[in-house]
Amino acid sequence: MPTTSGNELSGSSDAARRGSGGKRLPEPGSRGRTTIADGVVEKIAGLAAKDVLGVHAMGGGLSRTFGAVRDRVPGSGKSNVTRGVKAEVGEVQTAIDLEIVIDYGVSISDVARAVRENVVSAVERMTGLEVVEVNIAVSDVKLPDEEEEEPEPRIQ
């Protein structure tokens, strides 16, 4: 009984992996290049940061106010997931800056550590990029008796 290799069973052969002139081609999964936009990393990082207990919101006061107005405009289309997030993406590495508002009473250092761990894990798992740094700026603390910052409606 003749033996067969895995390549023959899958329908590919060594000859099929050779290009013109008999030169061996790389595996199909490594042919070509994948680029990841800054916005993709920003969305992943923003969602990962918001998942951490103690993070009340993303972005500073002004960006949150403009975001709340934009969210009320029908068809604005842009989500607030990337509010307070900036990413610089290279070929194999990325650096991320976050601006967050934390809840009153939580340890800022513990929340920042948890945010870094969650963001690094999510971005590296989903993109394969090495996260070289996650810089966090805590721009505000949400007090228990504060109302949410929402602009007054113009029409009653």
C-alpha positions as CSV (number, residue, x, y, z in Angstrom):
1,M,0.0,0.0,0.0
2,P,1.6,3.3,-1.0
3,T,2.0,6.0,1.6
4,T,0.8,9.6,1.1
5,S,1.9,12.8,2.7
6,G,-0.3,15.4,4.2
7,N,0.3,17.7,1.3
8,E,-1.1,15.2,-1.2
9,L,-4.1,14.6,0.9
10,S,-4.9,18.3,1.0
11,G,-4.7,18.6,-2.7
12,S,-1.5,20.6,-2.8
13,S,1.8,19.4,-4.0
14,D,5.4,20.6,-3.8
15,A,5.2,21.5,-7.5
16,A,2.2,23.6,-6.9
17,R,4.2,25.7,-4.4
18,R,6.9,26.5,-6.9
19,G,6.5,29.6,-8.9
20,S,7.9,30.2,-12.4
21,G,11.5,29.1,-12.7
22,G,11.1,26.5,-9.9
23,K,11.5,29.0,-7.1
24,R,9.8,28.0,-3.9
25,L,6.9,30.3,-2.9
26,P,6.1,31.2,0.7
27,E,3.1,29.6,2.4
28,P,-0.2,31.1,1.2
29,G,-0.9,32.7,4.6
30,S,2.3,34.7,4.5
31,R,1.9,36.1,1.0
32,G,1.1,39.8,1.1
33,R,1.0,42.4,3.8
34,T,-1.6,43.3,6.5
35,T,-1.9,46.9,7.7
36,I,-3.9,48.0,10.7
37,A,-5.3,51.5,10.8
38,D,-4.8,53.7,13.9
39,G,-8.6,53.8,14.2
40,V,-8.8,50.0,14.6
41,V,-6.4,50.0,17.5
42,E,-8.2,53.0,19.0
43,K,-11.6,51.2,19.0
44,I,-10.1,48.1,20.5
45,A,-8.3,50.1,23.2
46,G,-11.3,52.2,23.9
47,L,-13.6,49.3,24.5
48,A,-11.0,47.5,26.6
49,A,-10.5,50.5,28.8
50,K,-14.2,51.1,29.3
51,D,-14.6,47.5,30.5
52,V,-12.5,48.2,33.6
53,L,-14.3,48.7,36.8
54,G,-13.7,52.3,38.0
55,V,-13.5,53.9,34.6
56,H,-16.5,56.2,34.4
57,A,-15.9,57.6,30.9
58,M,-13.3,58.2,28.3
59,G,-12.1,61.7,27.2
60,G,-11.8,65.1,28.9
61,G,-14.7,67.3,29.7
62,L,-14.8,69.2,26.4
63,S,-14.5,66.1,24.2
64,R,-17.3,64.4,26.2
65,T,-19.5,67.5,25.8
66,F,-19.0,67.6,22.1
67,G,-19.4,63.9,21.9
68,A,-22.8,64.1,23.7
69,V,-23.9,66.7,21.2
70,R,-22.7,64.6,18.3
71,D,-24.4,61.5,19.7
72,R,-27.7,63.3,19.6
73,V,-27.4,64.2,15.9
74,P,-29.2,61.6,13.8
75,G,-26.9,60.0,11.2
76,S,-23.7,61.3,12.7
77,G,-22.5,57.7,12.4
78,K,-19.3,58.2,14.5
79,S,-19.4,56.2,17.7
80,N,-17.9,57.5,20.9
81,V,-15.8,54.4,21.4
82,T,-12.6,56.3,20.4
83,R,-13.2,59.4,22.5
84,G,-10.2,60.0,24.6
85,V,-8.0,57.4,22.7
86,K,-5.1,58.1,20.4
87,A,-3.0,55.4,18.9
88,E,0.2,55.4,16.8
89,V,0.5,52.2,14.8
90,G,3.7,51.0,13.2
91,E,4.4,47.8,11.2
92,V,4.9,45.7,14.3
93,Q,4.3,47.9,17.3
94,T,1.8,50.4,18.7
95,A,1.7,53.1,21.4
96,I,-1.6,54.2,22.9
97,D,-2.6,57.3,24.8
98,L,-5.8,57.3,26.9
99,E,-7.7,60.1,28.7
100,I,-10.1,58.7,31.3
101,V,-12.6,59.8,34.0
102,I,-12.6,57.6,37.0
103,D,-15.3,57.0,39.6
104,Y,-14.8,58.6,43.0
105,G,-13.4,56.3,45.7
106,V,-11.4,53.9,43.5
107,S,-7.6,53.7,43.6
108,I,-6.3,55.6,40.6
109,S,-3.1,53.5,40.4
110,D,-5.1,50.2,40.6
111,V,-7.5,51.4,37.9
112,A,-4.7,52.6,35.7
113,R,-2.9,49.2,36.1
114,A,-6.0,47.3,35.2
115,V,-6.7,49.5,32.2
116,R,-3.1,49.0,30.9
117,E,-3.4,45.2,31.4
118,N,-6.8,45.0,29.7
119,V,-5.8,47.3,26.8
120,V,-2.5,45.5,26.2
121,S,-4.1,42.1,26.3
122,A,-7.0,43.0,23.9
123,V,-4.8,44.9,21.4
124,E,-2.1,42.3,21.2
125,R,-4.5,39.4,21.0
126,M,-6.6,41.0,18.2
127,T,-3.9,42.7,16.1
128,G,-0.7,40.8,16.8
129,L,1.0,44.2,17.3
130,E,3.3,44.7,20.3
131,V,2.0,47.4,22.6
132,V,5.1,49.3,23.7
133,E,3.3,51.7,26.0
134,V,-0.2,52.7,27.3
135,N,-0.1,56.3,28.7
136,I,-3.1,57.2,30.8
137,A,-4.2,60.7,31.7
138,V,-6.8,60.9,34.4
139,S,-8.7,64.1,33.5
140,D,-11.5,64.0,36.0
141,V,-13.2,62.2,38.9
142,K,-16.9,61.4,38.7
143,L,-18.4,62.4,42.1
144,P,-21.4,60.4,43.4
145,D,-23.7,63.4,43.4
146,E,-22.7,64.9,40.0
147,E,-25.2,64.8,37.2
148,E,-24.1,63.4,33.8
149,E,-22.7,66.1,31.5
150,E,-25.4,66.4,28.9
151,P,-26.2,69.6,27.0
152,E,-29.6,71.1,27.6
153,P,-32.0,70.2,24.8
154,R,-32.8,73.2,22.6
155,I,-36.3,72.0,21.9
156,Q,-38.8,71.0,24.6
